[in-house]
Amino acid sequence: PVGEAFRARCRQFPSLINCCTIDWFTQWPEDALLSVSRKFLAGTDLGGDEVREALAHMCVHIHTSVSDTSDRFFAELRRRYYTTPKSYLDLINLYLQLLKDKREEFLVARDRLLNGLFKLNETNALVDGMKSELAELQPVLESKSKATAELLVKVAADQQEAEVVKKNVATEERDVKQMQEEIQ
């Protein structure tokens, strides 16, 4: 019912809208559901026409199975659950949004992996360069270690000589103190 009379009655009796369930929609046939899903999925890259067609059929199957289950739900519990064309469109849009989100997550993960591999390759190149430098400096390191060993031997000998001199100085100092005490 459309028109001024219906509008006036709805204003006079708001419970017509608030407390009633109006079944505005009838079930779409499966061909219409399939056509809508094909149209919505047409602009999306899904890897091939076979996958797109299978996905379109899957959307139809999900929607019809939910409708059948809601009829069984009403028969068992006497409660209605409505599946409208809007819920079918929401199903398709939800799938497309989820696909977009997962693809973005995949791209981020792929970029992180590629960045990690790049850093590993860069580090391997630096390690190889350091190994070659180390191989070139190995003779210099050996000569320096020999010189250091000789220097340590010389320092140890000098230290022993210094200990002997220190002992001599300590004994002379003790002797000088004794002489100084005797003189005073």
KEBA-878359 format. One record per residue (C-alpha): residue in one letter; x, y, z. Coordinates in Angstrom, 1 decimal. Example, Ala and Ser with C-alpha at 12.3 -4.5 7.8 and 13.67 -1.06 7.14 Angstrom:
2
   residu        u        v        w
        A     12.3     -4.5      7.8
        S     13.7     -1.1      7.1
This chain:
184
   residu        u        v        w
        P      0.0      0.0      0.0
        V      1.5      3.2     -1.2
        G      0.1      6.7     -1.1
        E     -1.3      9.4      1.1
        A     -3.7      7.2      3.0
        F     -1.1      4.8      4.0
        R      1.2      7.6      5.1
        A     -1.6      9.1      7.2
        R     -2.4      5.8      8.9
        C      1.2      5.2      9.7
        R      1.4      8.6     11.4
        Q     -1.9      8.0     13.3
        F     -1.0      4.4     14.3
        P      2.8      4.1     14.7
        S      2.4      0.5     15.9
        L      1.7     -0.5     12.3
        I      5.4      0.1     11.6
        N      6.9     -0.6     15.1
        C      5.0     -3.8     16.0
        C      4.5     -5.4     12.7
        T      6.8     -7.4     10.4
        I      6.3     -6.6      6.8
        D      7.7     -9.1      4.4
        W      8.7     -6.7      1.6
        F     10.9     -9.2     -0.2
        T     10.4    -12.5     -1.8
        Q     13.3    -15.0     -2.3
        W     15.4    -14.4     -5.4
        P     15.7    -17.4     -7.7
        E     19.1    -19.1     -7.9
        D     19.8    -17.7    -11.4
        A     19.4    -14.2    -10.1
        L     21.7    -14.9     -7.2
        L     24.2    -16.4     -9.5
        S     24.0    -13.4    -11.9
        V     24.5    -10.9     -9.0
        S     27.5    -12.8     -7.6
        R     29.1    -13.0    -11.1
        K     28.6     -9.2    -11.5
        F     30.1     -8.4     -8.1
        L     33.1    -10.8     -8.6
        A     33.8     -9.7    -12.2
        G     36.1     -6.9    -11.3
        T     38.2     -9.0     -8.8
        D     41.3    -10.9     -9.7
        L     40.7    -14.4     -8.4
        G     43.2    -16.3    -10.4
        G     41.0    -17.4    -13.2
        D     37.5    -17.8    -14.6
        E     37.1    -21.3    -13.1
        V     37.8    -20.0     -9.6
        R     35.4    -17.0    -10.1
        E     32.6    -19.3    -11.3
        A     33.1    -21.7     -8.4
        L     33.1    -18.8     -6.0
        A     29.9    -17.5     -7.5
        H     28.2    -20.9     -7.1
        M     29.5    -21.1     -3.6
        C     27.9    -17.7     -2.7
        V     24.6    -19.0     -4.1
        H     24.9    -22.3     -2.2
        I     25.7    -20.4      1.1
        H     22.7    -18.1      0.7
        T     20.2    -20.9     -0.2
        S     21.5    -23.1      2.6
        V     21.0    -20.3      5.1
        S     17.5    -19.8      3.8
        D     16.7    -23.5      4.1
        T     18.2    -23.6      7.6
        S     16.2    -20.5      8.7
        D     13.0    -22.3      7.5
        R     14.0    -25.3      9.6
        F     14.8    -23.0     12.5
        F     11.2    -21.6     12.2
        A      9.7    -25.1     12.0
        E     11.6    -26.2     15.2
        L     11.6    -23.1     17.4
        R      8.9    -20.9     15.8
        R     11.3    -18.0     15.4
        R     11.9    -16.2     12.1
        Y     15.3    -15.4     10.7
        Y     15.1    -13.4      7.5
        T     17.6    -13.7      4.7
        T     17.1    -10.8      2.4
        P     18.8     -9.8     -0.8
        K     20.8     -7.3      1.3
        S     22.2    -10.1      3.4
        Y     23.3    -11.8      0.1
        L     25.0     -8.6     -1.0
        D     26.6     -8.3      2.4
        L     27.9    -11.8      2.1
        I     29.6    -11.0     -1.2
        N     30.9     -7.7      0.0
        L     32.2     -9.3      3.2
        Y     34.1    -11.9      1.2
        L     35.6     -9.2     -1.1
        Q     36.6     -7.1      1.9
        L     38.1    -10.1      3.7
        L     40.0    -11.0      0.5
        K     41.3     -7.4      0.2
        D     42.4     -7.4      3.8
        K     44.2    -10.7      3.5
        R     45.9     -9.7      0.3
        E     47.2     -6.6      2.1
        E     48.5     -8.7      5.0
        F     50.1    -11.0      2.5
        L     51.8     -8.1      0.8
        V     53.1     -6.7      4.1
        A     54.4    -10.1      5.1
        R     56.0    -10.6      1.7
        D     57.7     -7.1      1.8
        R     59.0     -7.9      5.3
        L     60.4    -11.2      4.1
        L     62.0     -9.7      1.1
        N     63.5     -6.9      3.3
        G     64.9     -9.6      5.6
        L     66.4    -11.5      2.8
        F     67.9     -8.3      1.4
        K     69.5     -7.6      4.8
        L     70.8    -11.1      5.1
        N     72.4    -10.9      1.7
        E     73.9     -7.6      2.5
        T     75.2     -8.9      5.8
        N     76.7    -12.0      4.0
        A     78.4     -9.7      1.6
        L     79.9     -7.6      4.4
        V     81.0    -10.8      6.2
        D     82.7    -12.1      3.0
        G     84.5     -8.7      2.7
        M     85.7     -8.9      6.3
        K     86.9    -12.4      5.8
        S     89.0    -11.4      2.8
        E     90.4     -8.4      4.7
        L     91.2    -10.7      7.6
        A     93.0    -13.1      5.2
        E     95.0    -10.2      3.7
        L     95.9     -8.9      7.2
        Q     96.8    -12.4      8.6
        P    100.6    -12.0      7.8
        V    100.6     -8.6      9.4
        L     98.8    -10.0     12.5
        E    101.3    -12.8     12.8
        S    104.3    -10.4     12.6
        K    102.6     -8.1     15.1
        S    101.9    -11.0     17.5
        K    105.6    -12.1     17.2
        A    106.7     -8.6     18.0
        T    104.3     -8.5     20.9
        A    105.7    -11.8     22.2
        E    109.3    -10.5     22.0
        L    108.2     -7.2     23.6
        L    106.6     -9.2     26.5
        V    109.8    -11.2     27.0
        K    111.8     -8.0     27.0
        V    109.4     -6.3     29.4
        A    109.6     -9.4     31.7
        A    113.4     -9.2     31.7
        D    113.3     -5.5     32.3
        Q    110.9     -6.1     35.2
        Q    113.2     -8.6     36.8
        E    116.1     -6.1     36.5
        A    113.8     -3.4     38.0
        E    113.0     -5.8     40.9
        V    116.7     -6.3     41.5
        V    117.3     -2.6     41.4
        K    114.3     -2.0     43.7
        K    115.7     -4.5     46.2
        N    119.1     -2.8     46.1
        V    117.5      0.6     46.6
        A    115.4     -0.6     49.5
        T    118.5     -2.1     51.2
        E    120.5      1.1     50.6
        E    117.6      3.2     51.9
        R    117.4      1.0     55.1
        D    121.1      1.4     55.5
        V    121.0      5.2     55.1
        K    118.2      5.4     57.7
        Q    120.2      3.4     60.1
        M    123.2      5.7     59.6
        Q    121.1      8.7     59.9
        E    119.6      7.5     63.2
        E    123.1      6.7     64.5
        I    124.3     10.2     63.6
        Q    121.5     11.9     65.5
